[in-house]
Amino acid sequence: MGFYFRKSKKIGPFRINFSNKGIGFSSGVKGARISTNSKGTYINMGSNGLYYREKIGPGIPQLSFSNLFGLNKNSGKGRAPNIPNAIKAPAIDDGVDINNLLAGSNAQLVTKINDKIKTAGIMPLVVAFIVISGFFVIVSYPSKILIVMVIAIISFVAANIYDNSRRTSELFYDLDDPARDDFDKLNQALCSLSTARLLWQVNVARSATPSADNKYGLKVTGRRGITLSDAPPLFIETNLEVFSIDIGEASLYFLPDRVLVCKNSTYASIGYGDLKIKYTALSFAEYETVPDDAGVISQTYLHANSDGSPDKRYSNNPQIPVVSYGLLKLYSTGGLEINLMVSNNIIAEKFFNDLSSCMKSISSRLLP
């Protein structure tokens, strides 16, 4: 169990919270408070065991004690082992060049969406007014501070709702039977992919020896977990249930006629005729827990020689399993190149076949 530290200091109506995860601030009354930390700004309301919490803005930069004093929680005397296919300090590029994608996007659609997202909001004015009026009340009428805090919370919520409504674009579809059938199959393919126990985005290099389980001799040089989601696209209101692949700061939303790519609140679009997908099986020396839907094909050593024998220089050199994963590559002619590793090879291959069929059907139907 790691060391845990938490302490708070109250200054008037404000509370400063110190912990080993960082510094946060909160203010309000019982049952209604606004808090901010490195993860975001939230409004918290409720009583008697029933509470409501909503994120209303970005967080403050993380000011943790390890950052302040130059400490690294990963520092120490030990050194990461030389594990086959291992990732000691992953630095994964999300594979999305939003500027290049914008150049090939449907200009009218994405320009409208992006322009609305950039619409100036009233939240900064509301915050400035609350800070000034709050300071004035504290100095002149301290007994009225609770009323001011309640008004401040209501103003925050109202301003957030108003700003979001002004930045949100409507994207409604009226699908005929063939289009509805294609879109249903598209969603079914994504739902099928989500049944895999684990999904990763990976960096790959062609440096391993080709084999029956690794046709192209690919080696994973970095990986991180990703998710599939049915949350609605950011700042877009639509009448359809839309599924997405969320990768780092980027998300790919699969719509009936195109894929919308969002990164840092900027959208680009890719037509299904321009989106490509590849699939191959990939053998991977799994140094973490093997997912229960993955197939183990052999064993290797934590530190292995080129011929597969154990490296005698290491006394602690256990065997680790080599598993068969599925590798998917989603890419376009410019701006998108994403490699996805799927814990279940059968699910990965099925997704490849289903998505390829959907993209072919959609693109042929949309041809003039």
C-alpha positions as a LaTeX table, in Angstrom:
\begin{tabular}{lrrr}
\hline
Residue & $x$ (\AA) & $y$ (\AA) & $z$ (\AA) \\
\hline
Met1 & 0.00 & 0.00 & 0.00 \\
Gly2 & 1.40 & 3.41 & $-0.97$ \\
Phe3 & 1.75 & 6.45 & 1.23 \\
Tyr4 & $-1.40$ & 8.58 & 1.37 \\
Phe5 & $-1.51$ & 12.18 & 2.53 \\
Arg6 & $-4.48$ & 14.53 & 2.79 \\
Lys7 & $-4.91$ & 17.83 & 4.61 \\
Ser8 & $-7.22$ & 20.80 & 4.16 \\
Lys9 & $-7.14$ & 24.45 & 5.17 \\
Lys10 & $-10.22$ & 26.65 & 5.39 \\
Ile11 & $-9.90$ & 30.36 & 4.54 \\
Gly12 & $-13.25$ & 32.11 & 4.87 \\
Pro13 & $-15.75$ & 30.40 & 2.54 \\
Phe14 & $-12.94$ & 28.71 & 0.62 \\
Arg15 & $-11.23$ & 25.40 & 1.37 \\
Ile16 & $-7.81$ & 24.39 & 0.03 \\
Asn17 & $-7.21$ & 20.63 & $-0.11$ \\
Phe18 & $-3.69$ & 19.20 & $-0.11$ \\
Ser19 & $-2.98$ & 15.55 & $-0.93$ \\
Asn20 & $-0.31$ & 13.41 & $-2.53$ \\
Lys21 & $-2.33$ & 13.66 & $-5.78$ \\
Gly22 & $-2.20$ & 17.45 & $-5.89$ \\
Ile23 & $-3.87$ & 20.64 & $-4.70$ \\
Gly24 & $-7.57$ & 21.46 & $-5.07$ \\
Phe25 & $-9.96$ & 24.23 & $-4.14$ \\
Ser26 & $-13.63$ & 24.21 & $-3.14$ \\
Ser27 & $-16.22$ & 26.71 & $-2.00$ \\
Gly28 & $-19.91$ & 26.70 & $-1.15$ \\
Val29 & $-22.38$ & 25.69 & 1.51 \\
Lys30 & $-23.59$ & 22.35 & 2.82 \\
Gly31 & $-25.34$ & 20.54 & $-0.01$ \\
Ala32 & $-24.03$ & 22.87 & $-2.73$ \\
Arg33 & $-20.35$ & 23.32 & $-3.49$ \\
Ile34 & $-18.05$ & 24.04 & $-6.43$ \\
Ser35 & $-14.71$ & 22.26 & $-6.44$ \\
Thr36 & $-11.75$ & 22.26 & $-8.80$ \\
Asn37 & $-8.62$ & 20.13 & $-9.04$ \\
Ser38 & $-6.31$ & 18.75 & $-11.71$ \\
Lys39 & $-9.10$ & 16.59 & $-13.17$ \\
Gly40 & $-11.74$ & 19.29 & $-13.63$ \\
Thr41 & $-14.17$ & 21.77 & $-12.14$ \\
Tyr42 & $-17.34$ & 20.27 & $-10.65$ \\
Ile43 & $-20.60$ & 21.32 & $-9.09$ \\
Asn44 & $-21.77$ & 19.11 & $-6.21$ \\
Met45 & $-25.34$ & 19.37 & $-4.90$ \\
Gly46 & $-27.64$ & 17.22 & $-2.81$ \\
Ser47 & $-28.57$ & 16.02 & 0.67 \\
Asn48 & $-29.81$ & 13.02 & 2.64 \\
Gly49 & $-27.76$ & 10.54 & 0.67 \\
Leu50 & $-28.82$ & 11.74 & $-2.81$ \\
Tyr51 & $-26.24$ & 13.86 & $-4.60$ \\
Tyr52 & $-25.70$ & 15.32 & $-8.06$ \\
Arg53 & $-22.27$ & 15.95 & $-9.54$ \\
Glu54 & $-21.48$ & 17.47 & $-12.96$ \\
Lys55 & $-18.24$ & 18.55 & $-14.56$ \\
Ile56 & $-18.56$ & 22.18 & $-15.68$ \\
Gly57 & $-15.05$ & 23.03 & $-16.79$ \\
Pro58 & $-11.40$ & 22.00 & $-17.11$ \\
Gly59 & $-9.18$ & 21.49 & $-14.12$ \\
Ile60 & $-6.27$ & 23.46 & $-12.81$ \\
Pro61 & $-2.74$ & 22.38 & $-13.74$ \\
Gln62 & $-1.63$ & 19.59 & $-11.46$ \\
Leu63 & 0.45 & 20.89 & $-8.56$ \\
Ser64 & 1.46 & 17.72 & $-6.80$ \\
Phe65 & 4.15 & 17.56 & $-4.16$ \\
Ser66 & 6.20 & 15.21 & $-6.35$ \\
Asn67 & 6.15 & 17.81 & $-9.12$ \\
Leu68 & 6.90 & 20.71 & $-6.79$ \\
Phe69 & 9.96 & 19.04 & $-5.29$ \\
Gly70 & 11.18 & 17.31 & $-8.46$ \\
Leu71 & 10.31 & 13.82 & $-7.25$ \\
Asn72 & 9.35 & 11.06 & $-9.66$ \\
Lys73 & 7.10 & 8.36 & $-8.28$ \\
Asn74 & 8.73 & 5.88 & $-10.69$ \\
Ser75 & 12.27 & 6.71 & $-9.56$ \\
Gly76 & 14.25 & 4.10 & $-7.71$ \\
Lys77 & 17.25 & 1.81 & $-7.77$ \\
Gly78 & 15.64 & $-0.89$ & $-9.92$ \\
Arg79 & 15.75 & $-0.98$ & $-13.71$ \\
Ala80 & 13.03 & $-2.26$ & $-16.02$ \\
Pro81 & 13.92 & $-5.68$ & $-17.44$ \\
Asn82 & 14.57 & $-6.21$ & $-21.14$ \\
Ile83 & 11.29 & $-7.98$ & $-21.81$ \\
Pro84 & 10.52 & $-9.17$ & $-25.36$ \\
Asn85 & 7.92 & $-6.84$ & $-26.92$ \\
Ala86 & 7.84 & $-4.96$ & $-23.61$ \\
Ile87 & 6.95 & $-1.33$ & $-23.09$ \\
Lys88 & 8.85 & 0.31 & $-20.26$ \\
Ala89 & 7.75 & 3.94 & $-20.77$ \\
Pro90 & 5.13 & 4.06 & $-23.54$ \\
Ala91 & 4.97 & 7.23 & $-25.56$ \\
Ile92 & 2.13 & 6.42 & $-27.94$ \\
Asp93 & 1.20 & 8.75 & $-30.76$ \\
Asp94 & $-2.57$ & 8.59 & $-31.24$ \\
Gly95 & $-2.07$ & 8.31 & $-34.99$ \\
Val96 & $-4.36$ & 11.26 & $-35.76$ \\
Asp97 & $-3.01$ & 14.26 & $-37.68$ \\
Ile98 & $-6.06$ & 16.47 & $-37.43$ \\
Asn99 & $-4.68$ & 19.18 & $-39.72$ \\
Asn100 & $-4.04$ & 16.73 & $-42.57$ \\
Leu101 & $-7.45$ & 15.18 & $-42.03$ \\
Leu102 & $-9.09$ & 18.62 & $-42.18$ \\
Ala103 & $-7.58$ & 19.20 & $-45.62$ \\
Gly104 & $-9.44$ & 16.19 & $-47.00$ \\
Ser105 & $-12.67$ & 16.61 & $-45.02$ \\
Asn106 & $-16.15$ & 17.65 & $-46.02$ \\
Ala107 & $-15.42$ & 21.38 & $-45.67$ \\
Gln108 & $-18.99$ & 22.56 & $-45.23$ \\
Leu109 & $-19.82$ & 20.09 & $-42.47$ \\
Val110 & $-16.68$ & 20.28 & $-40.32$ \\
Thr111 & $-16.31$ & 24.05 & $-40.76$ \\
Lys112 & $-19.79$ & 24.55 & $-39.36$ \\
Ile113 & $-19.14$ & 22.22 & $-36.42$ \\
Asn114 & $-15.72$ & 23.67 & $-35.60$ \\
Asp115 & $-16.89$ & 27.29 & $-35.90$ \\
Lys116 & $-19.70$ & 26.66 & $-33.43$ \\
Ile117 & $-17.34$ & 24.97 & $-30.96$ \\
Lys118 & $-15.14$ & 28.08 & $-31.04$ \\
Thr119 & $-18.09$ & 30.36 & $-30.22$ \\
Ala120 & $-17.16$ & 32.65 & $-27.33$ \\
Gly121 & $-19.00$ & 31.78 & $-24.14$ \\
Ile122 & $-20.25$ & 33.82 & $-21.23$ \\
Met123 & $-18.57$ & 31.66 & $-18.57$ \\
Pro124 & $-15.46$ & 33.90 & $-18.25$ \\
Leu125 & $-17.72$ & 36.94 & $-17.66$ \\
Val126 & $-19.77$ & 35.02 & $-15.10$ \\
Val127 & $-16.63$ & 33.90 & $-13.27$ \\
Ala128 & $-15.22$ & 37.43 & $-13.23$ \\
Phe129 & $-18.50$ & 38.85 & $-11.93$ \\
Ile130 & $-18.76$ & 36.21 & $-9.19$ \\
Val131 & $-15.17$ & 36.77 & $-8.04$ \\
Ile132 & $-15.57$ & 40.55 & $-7.89$ \\
Ser133 & $-18.98$ & 40.48 & $-6.24$ \\
Gly134 & $-17.88$ & 37.74 & $-3.84$ \\
Phe135 & $-14.88$ & 39.77 & $-2.71$ \\
Phe136 & $-17.08$ & 42.83 & $-2.24$ \\
Val137 & $-19.62$ & 40.88 & $-0.16$ \\
Ile138 & $-16.93$ & 39.29 & 2.01 \\
Val139 & $-15.51$ & 42.72 & 2.83 \\
Ser140 & $-18.76$ & 44.67 & 3.19 \\
Tyr141 & $-21.51$ & 42.15 & 4.05 \\
Pro142 & $-19.95$ & 38.94 & 5.37 \\
Ser143 & $-23.31$ & 37.70 & 6.67 \\
Lys144 & $-24.62$ & 37.51 & 3.08 \\
Ile145 & $-21.87$ & 35.21 & 1.80 \\
Leu146 & $-24.11$ & 32.12 & 1.80 \\
Ile147 & $-26.64$ & 33.83 & $-0.47$ \\
Val148 & $-23.86$ & 34.86 & $-2.83$ \\
Met149 & $-22.52$ & 31.30 & $-2.97$ \\
Val150 & $-25.92$ & 29.88 & $-3.89$ \\
Ile151 & $-26.32$ & 32.51 & $-6.61$ \\
Ala152 & $-22.79$ & 31.72 & $-7.84$ \\
Ile153 & $-23.54$ & 28.00 & $-8.16$ \\
Ile154 & $-26.77$ & 28.64 & $-10.06$ \\
Ser155 & $-24.93$ & 31.09 & $-12.33$ \\
Phe156 & $-22.20$ & 28.54 & $-13.05$ \\
Val157 & $-24.74$ & 25.89 & $-14.05$ \\
Ala158 & $-26.80$ & 28.29 & $-16.18$ \\
Ala159 & $-23.72$ & 29.68 & $-17.96$ \\
Asn160 & $-22.41$ & 26.17 & $-18.66$ \\
Ile161 & $-25.73$ & 25.04 & $-20.14$ \\
Tyr162 & $-26.00$ & 28.19 & $-22.23$ \\
Asp163 & $-22.44$ & 27.98 & $-23.55$ \\
Asn164 & $-22.79$ & 24.30 & $-24.44$ \\
Ser165 & $-26.06$ & 24.91 & $-26.29$ \\
Arg166 & $-24.43$ & 27.64 & $-28.41$ \\
Arg167 & $-21.48$ & 25.39 & $-29.25$ \\
Thr168 & $-23.53$ & 22.32 & $-30.13$ \\
Ser169 & $-24.35$ & 21.42 & $-33.74$ \\
Glu170 & $-27.32$ & 19.33 & $-34.81$ \\
Leu171 & $-26.61$ & 16.35 & $-37.05$ \\
Phe172 & $-29.86$ & 14.50 & $-37.72$ \\
Tyr173 & $-30.32$ & 11.62 & $-40.17$ \\
Asp174 & $-33.42$ & 10.33 & $-41.98$ \\
Leu175 & $-32.27$ & 6.88 & $-43.11$ \\
Asp176 & $-33.99$ & 4.77 & $-45.74$ \\
Asp177 & $-34.04$ & 0.99 & $-45.36$ \\
Pro178 & $-30.68$ & 0.24 & $-47.06$ \\
Ala179 & $-28.95$ & 3.02 & $-45.11$ \\
Arg180 & $-30.53$ & 1.85 & $-41.84$ \\
Asp181 & $-29.44$ & $-1.73$ & $-42.56$ \\
Asp182 & $-25.84$ & $-0.62$ & $-43.22$ \\
Phe183 & $-25.74$ & 1.51 & $-40.08$ \\
Asp184 & $-27.14$ & $-1.30$ & $-37.92$ \\
Lys185 & $-24.46$ & $-3.66$ & $-39.26$ \\
Leu186 & $-21.82$ & $-1.03$ & $-38.58$ \\
Asn187 & $-22.93$ & $-0.71$ & $-34.95$ \\
Gln188 & $-23.10$ & $-4.49$ & $-34.59$ \\
Ala189 & $-19.50$ & $-4.77$ & $-35.79$ \\
Leu190 & $-18.36$ & $-2.23$ & $-33.19$ \\
Cys191 & $-20.40$ & $-3.94$ & $-30.47$ \\
Ser192 & $-18.75$ & $-7.23$ & $-31.41$ \\
Leu193 & $-15.30$ & $-5.65$ & $-31.11$ \\
Ser194 & $-16.20$ & $-4.36$ & $-27.65$ \\
Thr195 & $-16.70$ & $-7.94$ & $-26.41$ \\
Ala196 & $-12.93$ & $-8.52$ & $-26.51$ \\
Arg197 & $-11.51$ & $-8.55$ & $-23.00$ \\
Leu198 & $-8.81$ & $-5.97$ & $-23.78$ \\
Leu199 & $-8.08$ & $-3.49$ & $-26.57$ \\
Trp200 & $-4.86$ & $-1.55$ & $-27.03$ \\
Gln201 & $-3.48$ & 1.04 & $-29.36$ \\
Val202 & 0.03 & $-0.04$ & $-30.28$ \\
Asn203 & 3.16 & 1.16 & $-32.01$ \\
Val204 & 4.58 & $-1.51$ & $-34.30$ \\
Ala205 & 7.84 & $-2.00$ & $-36.16$ \\
Arg206 & 8.84 & $-4.59$ & $-38.74$ \\
Ser207 & 11.80 & $-6.09$ & $-36.94$ \\
Ala208 & 10.78 & $-9.56$ & $-35.81$ \\
Thr209 & 11.22 & $-12.75$ & $-37.85$ \\
Pro210 & 8.11 & $-13.65$ & $-39.90$ \\
Ser211 & 6.35 & $-16.81$ & $-38.78$ \\
Ala212 & 3.02 & $-18.60$ & $-39.08$ \\
Asp213 & 1.75 & $-16.61$ & $-36.09$ \\
Asn214 & 3.34 & $-13.33$ & $-37.20$ \\
Lys215 & 3.03 & $-13.15$ & $-40.98$ \\
Tyr216 & 4.68 & $-9.75$ & $-41.42$ \\
Gly217 & 7.31 & $-10.04$ & $-38.69$ \\
Leu218 & 5.82 & $-7.17$ & $-36.68$ \\
Lys219 & 6.99 & $-6.26$ & $-33.20$ \\
Val220 & 5.04 & $-4.15$ & $-30.73$ \\
Thr221 & 7.14 & $-1.27$ & $-29.40$ \\
Gly222 & 4.51 & 0.46 & $-27.25$ \\
Arg223 & 0.90 & 0.01 & $-26.18$ \\
Arg224 & $-1.86$ & 1.60 & $-24.13$ \\
Gly225 & $-5.42$ & 0.60 & $-23.36$ \\
Ile226 & $-8.31$ & 2.10 & $-25.33$ \\
Thr227 & $-12.09$ & 2.01 & $-25.02$ \\
Leu228 & $-15.18$ & 1.76 & $-27.19$ \\
Ser229 & $-18.02$ & 4.05 & $-26.19$ \\
Asp230 & $-21.62$ & 4.88 & $-27.09$ \\
Ala231 & $-21.40$ & 8.38 & $-25.58$ \\
Pro232 & $-22.68$ & 11.08 & $-27.97$ \\
Pro233 & $-20.06$ & 13.06 & $-29.94$ \\
Leu234 & $-18.69$ & 16.12 & $-28.17$ \\
Phe235 & $-20.72$ & 19.26 & $-29.02$ \\
Ile236 & $-22.92$ & 17.33 & $-31.48$ \\
Glu237 & $-26.57$ & 16.45 & $-31.05$ \\
Thr238 & $-27.80$ & 13.58 & $-33.18$ \\
Asn239 & $-30.89$ & 11.37 & $-33.38$ \\
Leu240 & $-28.84$ & 8.16 & $-33.67$ \\
Glu241 & $-26.91$ & 5.99 & $-31.26$ \\
Val242 & $-23.30$ & 6.52 & $-32.35$ \\
Phe243 & $-20.39$ & 4.32 & $-31.32$ \\
Ser244 & $-16.82$ & 5.53 & $-31.08$ \\
Ile245 & $-13.27$ & 4.30 & $-30.60$ \\
Asp246 & $-11.58$ & 6.54 & $-28.02$ \\
Ile247 & $-7.80$ & 6.76 & $-28.38$ \\
Gly248 & $-5.88$ & 9.16 & $-26.15$ \\
Glu249 & $-7.03$ & 12.67 & $-26.99$ \\
Ala250 & $-8.80$ & 11.55 & $-30.16$ \\
Ser251 & $-12.11$ & 9.81 & $-30.84$ \\
Leu252 & $-13.46$ & 8.20 & $-34.01$ \\
Tyr253 & $-17.27$ & 8.45 & $-34.30$ \\
Phe254 & $-18.84$ & 6.06 & $-36.82$ \\
Leu255 & $-21.81$ & 7.81 & $-38.47$ \\
Pro256 & $-24.03$ & 6.44 & $-41.27$ \\
Asp257 & $-22.12$ & 8.26 & $-44.05$ \\
Arg258 & $-18.69$ & 9.07 & $-42.62$ \\
Val259 & $-16.34$ & 8.82 & $-39.66$ \\
Leu260 & $-16.01$ & 11.98 & $-37.62$ \\
Val261 & $-12.60$ & 12.32 & $-35.99$ \\
Cys262 & $-12.37$ & 14.62 & $-32.98$ \\
Lys263 & $-9.10$ & 15.71 & $-31.40$ \\
Asn264 & $-8.67$ & 18.60 & $-28.98$ \\
Ser265 & $-12.27$ & 19.74 & $-29.71$ \\
Thr266 & $-11.55$ & 19.98 & $-33.46$ \\
Tyr267 & $-13.42$ & 17.79 & $-35.94$ \\
Ala268 & $-12.42$ & 16.30 & $-39.28$ \\
Ser269 & $-14.27$ & 13.74 & $-41.39$ \\
Ile270 & $-13.31$ & 10.66 & $-43.41$ \\
Gly271 & $-15.61$ & 9.09 & $-45.97$ \\
Tyr272 & $-15.94$ & 5.30 & $-45.82$ \\
Gly273 & $-14.49$ & 5.13 & $-49.32$ \\
Asp274 & $-11.31$ & 6.76 & $-48.00$ \\
Leu275 & $-11.05$ & 4.68 & $-44.81$ \\
Lys276 & $-8.95$ & 1.51 & $-45.07$ \\
Ile277 & $-8.53$ & $-1.45$ & $-42.72$ \\
Lys278 & $-6.04$ & $-4.31$ & $-42.52$ \\
Tyr279 & $-5.85$ & $-7.35$ & $-40.26$ \\
Thr280 & $-3.22$ & $-9.89$ & $-39.26$ \\
Ala281 & $-2.55$ & $-12.27$ & $-36.40$ \\
Leu282 & 0.27 & $-11.25$ & $-34.09$ \\
Ser283 & 2.29 & $-13.30$ & $-31.59$ \\
Phe284 & 3.10 & $-11.32$ & $-28.45$ \\
Ala285 & 5.24 & $-12.18$ & $-25.44$ \\
Glu286 & 2.78 & $-11.23$ & $-22.70$ \\
Tyr287 & 4.61 & $-10.02$ & $-19.61$ \\
Glu288 & 1.35 & $-8.95$ & $-17.90$ \\
Thr289 & $-1.72$ & $-11.01$ & $-17.02$ \\
Val290 & $-2.99$ & $-12.95$ & $-20.02$ \\
Pro291 & $-6.58$ & $-11.97$ & $-20.89$ \\
Asp292 & $-8.91$ & $-14.92$ & $-20.43$ \\
Asp293 & $-10.09$ & $-14.73$ & $-24.07$ \\
Ala294 & $-6.58$ & $-14.88$ & $-25.55$ \\
Gly295 & $-4.93$ & $-18.00$ & $-26.95$ \\
Val296 & $-1.53$ & $-19.06$ & $-25.60$ \\
Ile297 & 0.59 & $-20.56$ & $-28.38$ \\
Ser298 & 3.98 & $-21.09$ & $-26.72$ \\
Gln299 & 6.32 & $-20.00$ & $-23.95$ \\
Thr300 & 9.41 & $-17.82$ & $-23.92$ \\
Tyr301 & 11.68 & $-16.37$ & $-21.25$ \\
Leu302 & 11.56 & $-12.99$ & $-19.64$ \\
His303 & 15.11 & $-12.51$ & $-20.90$ \\
Ala304 & 15.63 & $-14.63$ & $-23.99$ \\
Asn305 & 18.47 & $-15.06$ & $-26.46$ \\
Ser306 & 17.83 & $-14.76$ & $-30.18$ \\
Asp307 & 17.44 & $-18.56$ & $-30.43$ \\
Gly308 & 14.78 & $-18.56$ & $-27.67$ \\
Ser309 & 16.98 & $-20.02$ & $-24.94$ \\
Pro310 & 17.15 & $-18.30$ & $-21.53$ \\
Asp311 & 19.76 & $-15.58$ & $-21.06$ \\
Lys312 & 22.03 & $-16.97$ & $-18.35$ \\
Arg313 & 23.05 & $-13.49$ & $-17.20$ \\
Tyr314 & 19.75 & $-13.16$ & $-15.34$ \\
Ser315 & 19.03 & $-15.26$ & $-12.26$ \\
Asn316 & 15.39 & $-14.14$ & $-12.12$ \\
Asn317 & 14.29 & $-15.21$ & $-15.59$ \\
Pro318 & 10.88 & $-16.91$ & $-15.51$ \\
Gln319 & 9.00 & $-18.20$ & $-18.50$ \\
Ile320 & 6.20 & $-16.01$ & $-19.87$ \\
Pro321 & 3.48 & $-16.97$ & $-22.36$ \\
Val322 & 3.44 & $-16.07$ & $-26.02$ \\
Val323 & $-0.15$ & $-15.32$ & $-27.01$ \\
Ser324 & $-1.91$ & $-14.82$ & $-30.32$ \\
Tyr325 & $-3.57$ & $-11.40$ & $-30.57$ \\
Gly326 & $-5.30$ & $-9.74$ & $-33.48$ \\
Leu327 & $-3.80$ & $-6.62$ & $-35.04$ \\
Leu328 & $-6.02$ & $-4.13$ & $-36.89$ \\
Lys329 & $-4.80$ & $-1.11$ & $-38.83$ \\
Leu330 & $-7.21$ & 1.75 & $-39.54$ \\
Tyr331 & $-5.77$ & 4.33 & $-41.91$ \\
Ser332 & $-6.49$ & 6.83 & $-44.65$ \\
Thr333 & $-4.45$ & 8.38 & $-47.44$ \\
Gly334 & $-3.44$ & 11.23 & $-45.13$ \\
Gly335 & $-3.84$ & 12.02 & $-41.46$ \\
Leu336 & $-4.92$ & 8.71 & $-39.91$ \\
Glu337 & $-2.86$ & 5.63 & $-39.02$ \\
Ile338 & $-4.03$ & 3.70 & $-35.99$ \\
Asn339 & $-2.91$ & 0.20 & $-34.97$ \\
Leu340 & $-5.26$ & $-1.66$ & $-32.63$ \\
Met341 & $-4.33$ & $-4.87$ & $-30.83$ \\
Val342 & $-7.24$ & $-7.10$ & $-29.77$ \\
Ser343 & $-6.93$ & $-9.74$ & $-27.08$ \\
Asn344 & $-9.13$ & $-12.20$ & $-28.99$ \\
Asn345 & $-7.89$ & $-13.00$ & $-32.48$ \\
Ile346 & $-11.25$ & $-14.37$ & $-33.67$ \\
Ile347 & $-13.08$ & $-11.19$ & $-32.62$ \\
Ala348 & $-10.47$ & $-9.07$ & $-34.41$ \\
Glu349 & $-10.80$ & $-11.02$ & $-37.66$ \\
Lys350 & $-14.61$ & $-10.88$ & $-37.48$ \\
Phe351 & $-14.50$ & $-7.11$ & $-36.96$ \\
Phe352 & $-12.21$ & $-6.77$ & $-39.97$ \\
Asn353 & $-14.60$ & $-8.74$ & $-42.19$ \\
Asp354 & $-17.75$ & $-7.01$ & $-40.90$ \\
Leu355 & $-16.34$ & $-3.47$ & $-41.09$ \\
Ser356 & $-14.86$ & $-4.08$ & $-44.54$ \\
Ser357 & $-18.25$ & $-5.26$ & $-45.77$ \\
Cys358 & $-20.05$ & $-2.27$ & $-44.21$ \\
Met359 & $-17.60$ & 0.28 & $-45.63$ \\
Lys360 & $-17.87$ & $-1.25$ & $-49.10$ \\
Ser361 & $-21.67$ & $-1.21$ & $-49.00$ \\
Ile362 & $-21.89$ & 2.35 & $-47.67$ \\
Ser363 & $-19.34$ & 3.80 & $-50.09$ \\
Ser364 & $-20.95$ & 2.09 & $-53.12$ \\
Arg365 & $-24.41$ & 3.30 & $-52.09$ \\
Leu366 & $-23.17$ & 6.90 & $-51.71$ \\
Leu367 & $-21.48$ & 7.00 & $-55.11$ \\
Pro368 & $-23.15$ & 9.57 & $-57.43$ \\
\hline
\end{tabular}
